[in-house]
Amino acid sequence: MYHHVKKLMYTVRVDEPDPKFGNMLLEQFGGANGELAAAMQYSIQGLNCEDPSRKDLLMDIGTEELSHLEVVGTLARLHLAPMKFGRDAAEADPLIAIAGGGGVNLYNSMGNAWTADYLKITGELDVDLRSNIAAEARAKIVYERLLQFCDDVGTKDALQFLMSREITHMKAFAAALDSLEKPRFSVGEIAPTAGLVNQYFNASTGTGDRGEIDARGPWNEGGDWAVVESAVVNGHGNGKDADGDMQTEASVADDPDTVRELLVEHLRDLLHAEKQIVKALPKMAKAAKAEQLAMLFSQHLQETEEQVTRLTECLKLLDAPARAKPCKGMMGLLEEGDEIIAEHQKKPSAMDLALIAAAQKVEHYEIAGYKSARDLAQQLNETAVVHLLQLSLSEEENADQLLNQLARPLMSSAKMPEAVI
């Protein structure tokens, strides 16, 4: 919920309006590195964030950026005000003067309309935080350049304030990124190709007309780096894994028959697991106290039945009988779920949270299984199988997210036991 406080975050004072400078200010109002772009980027990242603490950070800074938008808009409006009445001033930007009446609008300094294309939102918290650090750095530079072209004392004071806050936000985002304690180059879940990831392709060799050097530095030498010389100059590029050749070929299974057998075993294991879940979900839906949770279990039952069909189709595509292999892991997880239902019959307040915890264990087991099977299918270039497994994997990941969303209000409403005095 937003609430407008009728007081600027920083008091704006413009002593000498300058319409041309007002036009420059629009870069921070409706431009790619401006305040509206920052406010929208951080707020939408916050809406998507599953981490409560860092969600709070994103929403706090996103809200502050809206306050900055008001400050910049007020500054720009005061500088553009002479356009309303003066021909000379209006000629500084006819679009603003004629179409906009001398006021601000969501355009940048060149008259280009603001667009959501400015936003960098991936849904991966560490990647988004890195984007935000870069966004704040770009905004800081824009404010710095505006200060260089500004002579009005009041305006410079406001710009100095806004520029300083960009550094504040950079520090906060950087600290949040560090607090995730992820290795610097650990992005996403799929590991890069060993060897290839540390190769530096020297694609500009020789000495230029102006004496340009073939430079070396920490970006291409020392540590794990291996410099690969230009394939054009040295006649390499034949795909062989030899010294000086680029390792760019896709990996090929050394023993495709063994990989195929392993994939079939994985699929049969998943098939048995899903068939067990089809039997368990109605019991879980009946035991759930919250209507939303019962509905989620019922919806996921339909998805699970479709997943059984997909697994059968995958085995058919691999010319393997659709025979299930006993999945002891899932049997244990579902047995634990039955125990939870029995134990919490007399504790209805805790039943739903216990059911969600049990269901998420099942989801994580399935997610791991589908990822492994999908990766094996990719290794065999079984595109149709990969597609079917990815559909089921996406459904399991979505179910896990929905369970997370249901758990939060249930945890918030759970009453803590009163202290015994």
N, C-alpha and C positions, 0 to 999 in steps of 0.2 A: 504494500500500500504506500503510495506516495502522498506527501503533504507539502503544499507550497507555503513556505515561510516568506512573508512579504518583506524580505530584507536580503540584499545581496550578500553572498559569502565574503565578498571584498567590495568596499565602497568605491564606486567608480566616479572619477572626476575628469572631465575633459575641458581644458581651458581654451584651447584653440582648435576648433573642428577642422579636419583635413579630409575632404571627401576621397581623395586618392588613397590616403592611408586607410580610410574606412573600407575601401574596396579590398586592400591587402588583408585586413582583419577577417574578411569573409573566408579566407583560407582556413582559419581556425574555427569557423562556424559551420560551414557546410563542405569542407574539404576532406581529402582522404585521410589526413592526419589530425583532423579537428576534433572538437569536444563531443559533437554528436556521435561521430563514429566510435570514439572511445566509450561513451556512455552505453551505446547499443552493444558494442562488442563484449564489454565486461558483464553487462546485465544478462545478456543471453547466454554467455558462458556460465554465469551463476545459476540461471534457471536449469541448465543441463547438468550442473555439477552434483554428483552423488556424495561428495565429501562435505559434511555440514560446516566444518570449520573454514575450509577454503571457499565454500559457497558464500559464507558470511563476508569474507574478504572481497570477493568479486562484486557482490551486491553493494557493499559499502562504497567501494571506489567507483563503481558504475553510477551510483547515486550522486557522488561528489562531482563526477564529470558533467552531470546534468546541471549542477550548480555553476560549474565553470562555463557551460554553454550560455547560461543566463548572463554571466559577467561579460563574456565576449560579445554576445548579442547586444547588450546595452552599450558597450564601448563602440561597436560598429555603428549602431543607430545614431549615437551622438555625433560621430564623425561624419556620417552620411546626411545628417539633417539639412545642411545648406542646399542639397540637391532638390529639396521640396520647392524652393523658391528662386534659386539663382541659376540662370542659364549657363554661366561659366562652370559652376559646380556640377550641374547636370551633365555637361559634356564629358566629365571624368568617367562616367559609366552610364550611357543612355539606357541600358537594360534596367539598371536599378532605379534610375530617375523616372523613366516612363512606365515600365511595366510594374515596378514595385513601389512607386511613389516615394522613393528615397528611403525606404526601410529595408530591413534585413529579410532575407529569404534563404531557403536551403540550397544555396549555390556557392561554389567556390569563387576565388578571385577572378577566374576566367569565364564565369557565367555558366559553368557546367553543373547540372543538377546533382544533388547528393544521391548516392546509390548504396544499397546494401552490399554491393560488390566490394566496398571498402573493408568490410568486416572479415576478420580471420577467426573462424570458429571451427574447431575440429572435433570437439567432444573428448579429446585426450587432454587431461588436466595439465600434464607437464609440457606438452606441445603448446597449448594455449597460453600458459604462463610465459613461455619463451617469446611468443608473439606479442604478448602484452608488454614485456620489457622492451622489445624493439619499438613498439608503438609509442611508448612513453619517451624513448630516446629521440624518435623522429619529431614528436611534438615539441620536445625541449629545444631542438635545433630550429624549428619554425618560430618559436617565441623569441629565440635569440636573434634571429634575422629580423623579425619585426622590431625588436628593440633597437637594432642598428639603424633602422630607417625612421625612427620615431623621434620627434623633437618635443612633444607635449609631456610635461612633467607628470601630470596626473595619470595619463595613459601609461607611461613607462612604469610607474609604481604598480599599477594593476597587472601589467604584463610580467613584471618581475615576480610578483606573487604567484601568478599562474605557472610561470616557468619553474619556480622552486617546487611547486607541488608535483610537477612531472617527475622530479628526482625522488620525491617522497614515495610516489607510487612505484617507481622502479625498484627502490629498496624493499618495499613491501612484497612485490611480486617475486623478486629475487630470493628473499628470505623464505617465502612460501615454497618456491621451487626447491631450495636447499633442504627444506624440512621434509620433503618427500623421500630424501635419502636414496635417490636413484643414481646409478652411474651416469656420467655426463652424456654419454652417447647411447644410452639405453632408451630407444624410442620404439613404442609399440611392443608387440609380443614376439614377432618372428625374428629370429636371429639372422644377421647378415652372413653372407658366404665367407667362411674363413679363408684367409689369404687374400682374396680379392678386396676385402674391406680395407686392407692396409696398403694397397698398391696406389702409388701416385703416378698418374699417366703424364709423362713429360711431352706435352703436345705442342710445344713451341721451342724448337731446337735451333742451335746455331747463333750467329752474331748478326744483328740487324745493321742497317745503314747508319744508324745513329749510335752504334756501339752497345745496343741492349745486350744484357748478359743473360745466360741461362742460370737463373738464380737458384740458390739453395737457402733453406731456412727451416725452422721447426715445423713448418707446414708440409715439408716433403723429405726431411731427413732426420735421422736419429730415432730412438725408440723402436717402434714396430714398423716404421715406414720402409717400403721397398720401392725404389724408383724404377719405372718401366719406361724405357726410351721409346721414342716415336716409332710406330710400326712402319710408317711411310719411309723414314730415313734408313732404318735398319733392316727392312725387308721381312719383318716378323708379321704377326697377325694371323698365323696359320691355325690358331686355336690350341696349339700344343702347350702343355704346362712345362715350359723350359725357362731357364734364366733369361730375363728380358722380354718374355712374351706376356701379353695380357691374358689373364685368366677370365675370359668372358663367356665361355661356353656354359650352357645350362647343364646341371648335373644329370647324369644318367645312372639308373640303378645298375649296380655291378651284377646283381643276380635277380632279375625281374621276377622269376618264378617264385623265389623265396619271399620277395616283397608281396607278391600277389597272394600267396598262402597266408601271410601275416595279416593282410587286409581282410581276407575272408574270415579269419578267426576273429578279428576285431568286430566285423559286421555281425557275425553270429552271436557274439557276446552282447553287443548292443541290442540285437533283436530280442534276446531273452530278457534283457533288462527292461526294455520298453513294454514287453508283454506283461511283466510283473507290475509295472507302474499302472498299466491299464486296469489291473485288478485292484490296486491300492487306492487310486485317486477317488473313487466313489466313497470309500470309507473315510478318507480324509475330509471330503466335502461335507459328509454327514456329521463329522465330529466338530467341524468349525463352528464357532459361535458368531463371528462377524459375517454378515451377508456377503460383503465384498470378497472375503477370503473363500467362502464356499463357492461363489460364482467363478472366481479365478481357477479353483481346482477343477470345476466342471468344464470351463473353457479349455483348460490345458489337457483334459481328458480327450477332447476332440482332436487337439493337435497331436497328442501321443498316438492316437489310433492312426492318424495320417502318417506319422513317423514310422510306425510298423510297416505300413504299405510301402513307404520309400525304401526302407531297409531291404524288404523283400525284392523290390525292383533293382536295387543295387547288386544284390547277389545274383539275380537273373542276368544282369548286364555282364557280370564276371563269369557267367556260365558255371555258377556254383549252386548246389541245392539250397533252398531257403530253409535251412535247418538251424534251429537255435542251439547255442552252446550255453550250458548253465553258467550264469553270472553270479558268482558267490559274493562279489562286492555289493551288488544291488540287493541281493537277498539279505545281507547283513543290515544294510541301511533301512530297508523296509521293515525288517523285524524290529529294529530300534524304533521306527515310527509307530508300530503297533503297541510297543511298550509305553511310549509317550501318551498315546490315546488312553490306555488303561490307567496310567498313573494320574492323569489330570482330569479324570471324570468328575472328581469332587473339587477341582480347582478351576472352575470355568474362566476366571480372570487370566490365568496363565496358559490356558489351552491353545489359544490362537498363536501366541508368541512361540510356544513350543512346537506347534505344527509348522510354522514358518521356518523355524530353525531346521527342523527335520527335512522339510521340502527343499530348502536351499542346499543342504548336503547332497541330496539326490541330484539337484540341478548341476551342481559343480562337478559331480561324478560324470554326469552325462556330457557336460561341456567338454571335459577333458577327453572323454571317449570319442566324441564326434570330431574334435580337433585332430586327434591322432589318426583316425580313420581318413579324414579329409586329406591330411598331409601325405599319407601313404598313397592315396588315389592320385594326388597331384604328381607324385614321383613316377607313377605308372602312366601318366598322361591320360587317365580315365576321366575325361572332361564331364561326361554325363553323370558319373558317380560323384564327382566333386560337387557338381551343382546340387544334386539331391541332398548330399550330406550338409552342405552349407545352408540350405533351407532349414533343415532340422536344427542345426547349430544356432542359427539366428533366433529360432523360436525358443530354444532353451535359454539363451542369453536374455531375451526379452522377458521370459517368465521370471528369471532371477531378479531382474530390475523391478518388475511389478511387485514381487514379494518384498523387496527392499522398501518400496513406497508404502506398502500396507503396514510394514513393521513400525515405521516412524510414529504415526499417530497412536498406535497401540502402546508403544513404549512411553509416549508422552502422557497418555491417560492412565497408565498403570500407577496405582497408589503405592507410595512407599510405606512400609510398616511404621506405626507410631513408636517413638522412642519410649522405652520403659524407664520411668524415673524412680 
